[in-house]
Each structure stands twice: as structure tokens, then as C-alpha cells.
């Protein structure tokens, strides 16, 4: 108790220490009290056998994580220079205290858990709180411009269109519309233009295997008689020669690519230099990437969500699917 008393001296006014040896709630700051009977007098005995005088008793309003808690029967003890919450007094009010795994949880029989305090480095549970206002204030959020609200409700209709609806009284309850000072960010994003994709490739291969297009098509429904569900295609950009492989699963793509690489490089007498692929997971795995790096193969990835960039392999696969 002596060590606890000395440690309390170093505390701050916004800290409340949970104390199992304290018989009553105590505060050293008169300003914390929402109600205070200054005629009340009492004496409190500390662990070092000293006594300090109680200069009043009342209620304190604590704001913990935005929730107001009213603590009643709190002693005002200026000499204490600290704030204490009596665990015994909390339990007398029907609250349950659970201390486990470095946390102290205070629960109400109807409202459930109302406080959760972590243990500090000095093995003490300290509740950090602010003084709650005596008269709670209710704040109402209102849009700066009511016109923005109606703009959103009508699917970001132009303000000219909103003014027409308002002036002709075509919508019940629609007020007079004014253009807000802030520009709608969603409208700006939706009206951004992208440069058109080139209709023809700006670069074509001049030698065999200088550029190879690859793509996986599927899953195909119904599956083949041999349970093949995917088509893996490789197209040489220079000769336009096509190699097709039928797969059970997409995970077989890497093994078939290694076989394809050995086959075509021996036939052509040159190595694959560049591979144009989409961003499918079968081509972007770490294992696939490391293999390409170790063999000097550069991967060209098309931009996601751009059907304009559908490459040679994608168009060929689509043609094959239309023939089925």
C-alpha cells in the first residue's frame, strides 16, 4: 500500500486508478464533481497509518471513449492528489469485475461490458477519462449544401437538370437548387477520359520467338471426354504459328510452358525473348516469374480491365470457342 500510495502521487488528474484496497471512490480535484456536498466531513486512513480529511462527497461524470458514466458517493480529498475508484464500491452497485490476461473488464448486469482497462507497466489498472459536460450536448450533422444531397439522390444528375425539376415542380419536396461551392469528386472521376488504345500494335517481332503471345481460355462447359476444361495457347508473333495445349486445371500452365519452351527453342534454334500475357494468376505467380528471370524471358503484362488490349492469343481463343 505504501508503494501504491507513492505511485499515486505521480498520477495525472485525468487518470483514475482502480484500487481493491480503497473503501470509497476518491478524487482530489473539486472541479470533477457535478454535485458536491461540501458540508460532509470524514477521515480516511491510508496504508502508512496517516489520515487525511474528506472535504465533501458528491457525484462525478466521467467520459470514457465517448460514453458518460456517473460515479456517485465520491469523496473529495484534496490532500490525496489523485483519483481512485473503489473496486468494492463498484461491486456494491451490481457491477462485476474480471481481471484476466492483463486486462480489467467492468460489466453491467444489463448493459454488458462498460469499461475495459489495460494493465500498465507498474501492474496497475488506470482508467483514462475526461470530464463529461453537465448538460449533454446533441450535435446534428447537416450537409453544407442541400443541393448536393439531391444531386446524389438523383444519381449525380447535373444541377441544370435539378433546377429544371425544381422550377417545373416535377418532384414533390425538391427545394430550390443552387450549385455548391465544392465540386462533386465522383462526377470528376466519372467524366475523366482515357486516351484511345491503338488499333494496331506499335511494334511487331522481326524474328522467330522474339515475341510469344500466351493465354488460357476456360473453364469450358461442358468439359471434354478426357476431362479437359482449359485451353492454353501460344502464338509466335513473327510466324503466327499456334501451339495449343488442353489442361485439366489452370495450375498446369507452368509445366506446359516449360515443355513448350524446350520444344520450340530446339526447333527454331533461338530462345524465347519476350512473352506477352494477361494478369491471370497462372502467369503472375512467383515461381513463373523466377523461371522467366533465370532464362532471360521478359514478360509484358496487359493492363487490367482493358478489353481494348485483348491480344493475339485472346482473340484466337475466342475464335476457337466460337467454333465449338
N, C-alpha and C positions, 0 to 999 in steps of 0.2 A: 504493500500500500504506500510505503514511503517513496519507492521508486516511481509508482504511478502518479503520486502527488507532485513530485518534482518534474515529471514529464508534462503534466498538465500545465505547468507554469509557462511552458514554451508554446502552448497552442495558440490558435487564432480564434477570433470571435465568431467566425462563420463555421467553425468545426464543433461538432457535438460528439463527445466520447461516450460510447456505451459502456456502462460500468455495472458489474454484477454486485459489487460491494456497496453501492450507493443506495441509501434508503429512499431518497427523493430526487426528482429532477431538479437541477440547479443551473442557474445562469448568472454570470457576473455583470451582464450588460442590461441595464434598465430599459434601453431602447428596444430590446427584442420583445418586450411584453405588449400584447394588445390590450390586456386587462391586468391591473396590478393593485392589490390592496396593501398600501404602504404602512398601514397600522399593524399589520401582522408582524409579530416578533417571535423568533425561535433561535435555538443554538444548535449548531451541527458540529459533531466531533469527528475529526479527521484521524487517519491511520497513525499519525505521530503524536496522538493524545492532545493535540491542540484543538481549541474550539473557535469557531467563527460565527458571527451573528448573522441571522437571516433578517433582511430588511424589507421583506414583503413576500407576497405569494400571489400568483396570478396565472394567466394563460399566454402561450407563445404560439405564433403562427409561423410554421416552417414551410418553405417552398423547396421541395426535393424533386428534381427532374421535372419541373413544371406542375407538380401536384402539391396542393396545400394540405398540410397536416396540422391540426390544432392539438397542442400538448397542454393539458390542464394540470393544476396543482404543482406549478413550478416555483421553487424557492428563488428569490433574488438575493444572491450572496456576492456583494461587490468584492470582498476580500479573496474570493476563490480564484478570480482572474481566469475563469474558464467556463465551459458549458458541459454539463453532464446529463446523460439520460439514464435513468434507473431501469435496469432490466426487470427487477422485481415489480416495480410500479407499472411497467408496460404489461406484464403478465396479469396483474390485478385487473387491468382493463379488458381482459379477454384475448389479448394478443399472444401469439405463440412465437417463440424464439428458437431458431435452429442454427447452430454453429457447426459447420462441417466443411472440410476441404478449403480452409482459409476464407470462408465466406459466412456472413451472418445474415440470415433471412428473417424478416419480421412479417408475419402474416396475420390478416384479419379473418375471423371466422366466416364472414360473408363476402368480403371483397377480395379475398385471397392475398397474395403477396403484395405488400405495400412498400417495403423497403428492402434493399439488398446492398450490404456494405462489405467491401473487401478488406481483408486484414492488412494493416500497414507493416512496414519493416520492423517496427518495435513490438509486434504481436498485439497490437491494439486495433479495435474497430472504431473508425472515426467516420461519422456521418457529416458530409459537407452539405450545407443548406444555406439558403438566403432568406431574408425576412420577407414573408408574404405580405402584400398590402392589406390594410384593414378592410377596405371595401374593394372586393374583386372587380376588376375592370373587364368588360366584354368588348372585344375588338371585332369589327365586321369588315371583311375584305370586300372591296369593291373595285371593279375594273376602272382604270383611268378613263377609258373611253367605252361607253356602252355600245358604240357603233362597232367596235372590234368584236364584241360578243356576238352581235347579229351577223357580222361578216363570217365568223367561224360557224355559226349555226346554219348558214346557207351554203356551206361547202366552199367558203372563200370566194363568194361572189363579189364582183367588182363593186366599188362604192357607188359608181354611176347606176348600176343595176339596183342597188339597195335604195338609192334615192328615188328611182322610178317606182319601186314597190311602195315606198312610203308616201310619195306625193299623190299617187293614184289610189291610195288606201286599198291596195291589193292584199295586204297581210294585216290581220287584226292584231293590235298591240305593238306593231312596229313603230318605234318613235322616229323623230326627225334624225336623219343620218348625217353625220359630219365625218370628214376624213381625219383619222387620228394622226397625232404627231409622229408616232413610231410606225415604221414600215413593217408589214407582216413578213416575218422571216420565212414562213412556209411558202408564201407566194413567190418570194425571190428565188427560193430553191427550185420550185416547180417551173419557173419561167427561164431558167438557165438553159442555154443552148450548147450543144456539143458539136464540134467540127465533124463533118461527114466522113465516114470511113471511105478510103479509096476503093474504087470498084475493081482495080487490078493491083496485084502485088507490085510494090516499087522495086523489088529485087527478085530475080529468078536464078536458080542454080545453073552453072555453066559446065558442071562435071557430074558424073555419077556419084551418088551418095553424099554429095555436098550438102544437100538438104533432104531430109526424110520427114514426111508427114505421118502422124500416127493418131489413131483414135479408137476408142472402144464403144461399141454400139450395143444396147440392150438395157434391161433384160427383155428377151424376146418371148412373146406369148402367142401361141403355145410353144413349148420347148421342142427341140428336135428329138428324134427317136433315140439318139445317144446321149440325151440329157444335156445338150449344149444350149446355153442361154445367152451367150455373148459372142460378138464378132469383133476381133481385133484386126485392124487393117494398117498396113504400112505402104506408103506410096512414095516412090522416088520422084523428086520434083523435076529432075532433068529428063529422065526417060519415060516418066509416067507409068512405070511398071508397078503392078499391085501384088502384094502378098496378103493373103487372108488366113487367119487362124480362128478356130472355133473353140470357145472356152466354156468350162462349167461355171467358174467363178471369176470375178474381176481380179482376185488375188493371184491368178495365174499369169497376169500380164508381164510381170518382171521376168519370169523364167522363159516365156516365149520370146521376149525381146532379146534375151541373151542368145537364144538359139538362132533367131533371125539375124543378129549381128554377125555371128560366126559364118552363117551361110552366105550372106550377100557380100561380105568383105572378101571371102575366098573366091567367089565368082567374079567380082569386079576388080579385084586386085588393089582396091583402095579402101580406106577406113571411113566409117560414118563420121561426118564432121559436125552436123547440126541436126537436131530433132525438134520439129515443131509439134507441140502438143497443147491440149487444153489444161485446165487446172483440176482435172479429176484426181482423186486420191491415189489411183493406181499409178500415176505418173509423178506425183509430187512427194512420195514417201522418202524418208531419209536414206533408205537402202538404195532406191533407184537413183537418187541424186549423187550419192557417193560413188556408185558404179560409173555414172556418166563422167564425173570429175576424173576418176582414175584412168579412164580411157580417152580423155580429151574430147568428149562429146558435149557441145553446147546445147542447152535446152532453151527453146523460145516458147514462152507461155502466152497464150492469147488472153486478152482482158476478159474478166468475168462479166456476165450479164450483157454481152455484146453479140447478138446474133449476126450482126453485120460482119463479124470476124470469123464466122464459120469457115474453116479451112477446107483444103482439098480432101482430106480424109473424112471429115464430117459430111461433106456433100456426097462423097462416094458411098458412105454407109447409108445415108438417107436414100440414095438411089437403089441400093441393094434391098433395103427394107420395103420400098415401094414395089419391087419386083416379086416379093414373096407372096 
